[in-house]
Amino acid sequence: MGNLRLALLISGGGTTAQRIIQACRSGELQEIVPVCVIASGSDVDGIAKAHALRVPTKCLRPNILKDERKLAAALIELCGTFAVDIIGQYGWLPKTPIAVIRAYQNRMINQHPGPLDPGRPDFGGKGMYGLRVHAARLLFARTVHLDFWTEATAQRVDAEFDKGTVLRRRKVEIFPDDDPISLQERVLPVEHDVQIEALRDFAKGQVEELSRSEPLIPPNLYGELEQAKKTACLLFPSG
């Protein structure tokens, strides 16, 4: 298929973007070329990592982020300038405009730190990111005394938060003494590996879509799930 030119969208520490760029440079991830990092603001911590790796970095202004049409135009223009083939969202928090999703149909990957079950209740959705996801998963597992594991996920980007089809996932055990921070620290390197594997699938033209034969959350536990997610948002108001 030839080399795929990758744009990496970030809103936080940029550790996944850093790991992917390093994997491309070392030969661990072949036929993927990181051509730009796009940050949702000039105060994003991951910008320094991109600069250190000498990847062109663009920061979006607040007035663009608040306007869907301006955001769509800015992303499409930037990706066109760098001749981008594929887009990865790595800790990207803004809602991606539908115009961008259509322009890069089936060529956008999203990173999520918890188990997803698109089309059914799960640990995704608006406001579910960062430590909130890990807190919700811990609260749920300990409330219902089931599923003492979590999952790192790579999925397609969808017009709704975390509703895209799952492409890669890997389980991580929950330990009895885990808290959201310790769980996040243990899951993060697995997230990195999962995102690299997803990009490798694209490079090889071997992308597979995954689904669950049984619902992640049984209907009788929907209430416990929603309570866990609400409590997690209260515990971590900044994510």
N, C-alpha and C positions, 0 to 999 in steps of 0.2 A: 504493500500500500504506500510505501514511502514514509518519510518523516511527517508526523503530525505536529503542527505548531500549537502550543498550549498557552492559553491565558489563565492566570491564577488569580481568583478574586478572594480578597481577604478583608476581615474586619477586626481581627484580634491579634494574637501573638505571632501568627504566621509560622508556627512550628511545622505544620503539615506541608505548607508550600516550600519551606526550607528543605525538608526531608525529600520531597519530590524532586526539587531542583538538583539536590546533591545526588540522588539516585540516577538522574539523567546524565549528570556530568561523569559519574563513576562507571557508567556502562551497565549498572544494575537494571536500569529501565531504558531500553533501547527504542529508537524510532519515535521518541517523544522529545520535542525541543521546546523548552520554556522560553517564550519570546517576550512576555510582559507580565507584570504583577499590577493589578488594579485594586486600590485600597479605598474603602468607604470613608475617607476622611484623611486629613493630614496628621492626625494624632494616633493613627493605628500603629501599634507596637511592632507589627511584622514588617513595616517599611524598612527598618534598619537591617533586618535580616536579608531582605531582597537587595538592598544597596550593597551589603557586604558580599553578596554573591554576584554582583554586577549584572543584575537583570533589570532592564528598563522598568521603572515604576511610575504609575500615574495615580494621583490622588483626586478623588471626586469632591467637589465643593458641596456644602450643605444645601444650597438652593437647588442643585441638581438632584440630590438624593430625595428631596421632598416632593419632586414633581415626576410622576411616572413617565410622561412623554419625554421630558428632558433626560431622565436617567436612561431610558431606552435608546434615545438618540446618541447619548454620550458613549454608552457601552458598544453599540453597533459601530460607531465611528472609530473608537479606539481599536476594536477587534479587526475592523477593516484595515486600519493603518498598519497593523502588525501581521496582516494576512493570517489571522487565527483560524485554525481548523476545529479546535475543540476547547471548551471552557470548563474549568474546574472551580467549584465553589467550596472553599476551605475555610470554614468559620465565617462565611459571608452572611451578614444579618439582614440587609435590605431585601424586600420582596422583589424578585426578578420580574421585570415587565414581560408581559406575554409576547410583545413584539420581538424581544430578544430570544425568547424560547422558540418562537417560530422561525426566526432567522437561523438558529443553530439547532434545529429539530433533531433530537436523538444524538446530539453532540455536546451535551452538557451533563456534568456529573456533580452531585451534591454530597457532602460529607455530613454524616449525622452520628452522634456518639451513643445512640441507644437503639433498642429493637423497634423496628417498624413493621407495619402490616397494612400497606396502602389500601384504602377503601374500607377499613375497619378500625376501631379504636386501638390506639397504640401510644407510644411515648414520643410522638412528634406533634406538629401543629404550631400555631402561632404562639410565640413566647417560650417554646420548648427548645432551649439551647444551653450549651455549657453545663455548669454545675446543676442547673435545674433538672436536666435529664437524668443525671446520675442520682440526684436526691429522690426524684420521683420513682426511679426504678428500685432503689433501696427501700423506700417507704412502702411501696406496693408489695414487694417480695416479703417483707417482714410483717405486713398486715395480714396477708392471705396465707403466709407460710408455704409459699410455692415459688418455683422458678428462681432459684438462687444463682442466677446468671444474668448477664447483660450482653450487649452485642454492639460491635462496631459495624457501621453500614455505609455502603456506597450506593447511590440511587440516581436515577434520572431526575433532572430538574422539572418541576411541574409548576403550573400557575398558582397552585395552593401550596403552602408550606408543607414539605415532607410527604407529599402525596405521590411523588414519582415512583415508578417501578424500581424495585430493589435489584441491583446488579451484582453486588458482592456483600457478604456479611460474615462475621466470625464471632463466635461466643467467647465470653470472658467470665470466669467464675467469680461470684460474689462471696467474699470471706466473712465470717461471723463478726470480725472487728472492723469491717470496712465503714468508712464514712464517705460522703460525696467527694471529698478531696483525694483521699487515698484511691478510691475507685477510678476517678478521673485520671490520676497519674498512671495507673496500671493499664487503663483502656487506651490512652493516647498513642503509645507506640503501635498498638494493634490497629488503631485507626489509620496510622501512617501506612502500614503494610497493606491494609485493605484498599486504600486509595491508589497505591502503586499497582496493585494487582488489577484494579479496574482499568487503569490507564494502559496496562500491558494488554488487557483484553481488547481494548480499542485499537491499539497498534497492530495486533495480530488479526483483527477482524473477527474476533471470536467472542463477542459480547453475548452473554446469556441473561435472560430476565428470570428472576426468582419469585416464587410465591409460596405461601404456606398452605399445606393441605388442611390444617386445623387453625382456627383463629388464635392469634397470640393471646387475646384476652377473652375468656368465656363471657357470654352476656350477663351472667349472674354476678360478675365482678366489675361491671362498668362503673358502678358507684365508687368502689374502692379506688379504681384507676383515676377517676376525676378528682377525688379527694387528694390522692397522692400528688397529682400534678398541681393542684391549687396550693397545697401546702409547700411544695417545692418552690413555687414562684414567690411565696411569702418569705421563705427562708433565704432565698437568693434573689433579692429584688433587682440586682444588676446582672443577673445571669451567672 
